[in-house]
Amino acid sequence: MFKWQLDRPLAVFDIEATGINPRADRIIELSIVKLLPPKGTQEVKTFVINPGIPIPPESTAIHGITDADVAGKPLFKDLAADIYRFLEGCDLAGYNIIRFDIPMLIEEFLRASINFSMEGRRMVDAQRIYHKREPRDLKAALQHYCGELFLEGHRAEADALATVRVLEGQFTRYPDLPRTMNELDKYCDLRDPSWVDRDGKLRWVNGEIAINFGKKRGERVSELARNDPNFLKWILKSDFASDTKAIITKVLEGKKINPIGTGMADQLAVLKDPDAE
């Protein structure tokens, strides 16, 4: 019997990439296990992607994917529409997706001129559950919860399917674990509710956006736009996430941005606030 409640499809996904920096690195393999309500019937799709840049040897040493494996494969932008459609209407799940897979996927979609918004999507991160209960990695999690050895690690489909097994094992092991996606989303949310962007470089302070890093920490961006716009322009030219830059751009354009929700699913919704236009 399926062990948690789905009221819409849940996409459990895993990414292998050229590295761990969402802005600099690229996806080379993406596998999605879509669980369909009410019983969790599975649909699996795996995409092998040409990243358009060399795969570093240290990354190949982890997942085993070489430049030769992706030669002649489509670029992400050529697959983006199909991937977007497959994920449309889905909540998201995975292992360490909050810190890695979701930021990587959002950045790839943005490079393909597609806004993959988290607005309205709920998330469950098996790593977040695991680290709250038994801090270890996916291999240990599979053995701990399912009594299975994990011999095919670090390929996207194997990792995604293993994550489904770990989630099932976690629901068996912890009868007090939330069962609904709304509760699981809150349980797995790592974000400080005051953050404006997903990396926490900007935060809400008394209803206004303030810088949350470096020497300018605590200064309101509205005042910086008037008195030190070069600092905000520096953010736009530097290695910051796309949503951070989009917010700064709106501030420099004099557009109003209002505080909204506090969950991870709200991280991009602020950019779609009708009052911001």
Helices and strands as residue ranges (DSSP letters): E 10-17, E 27-36, E 41-48, H 57-63, H 67-70, H 76-87, E 91-94, I 97-101, H 102-111, E 123-125, H 126-133, H 138-146, H 156-173, H 181-188, E 202-205, E 208-211, G 214-216, H 221-227, H 229-237, H 242-252, G 264-266, G 269-272, G 274-276
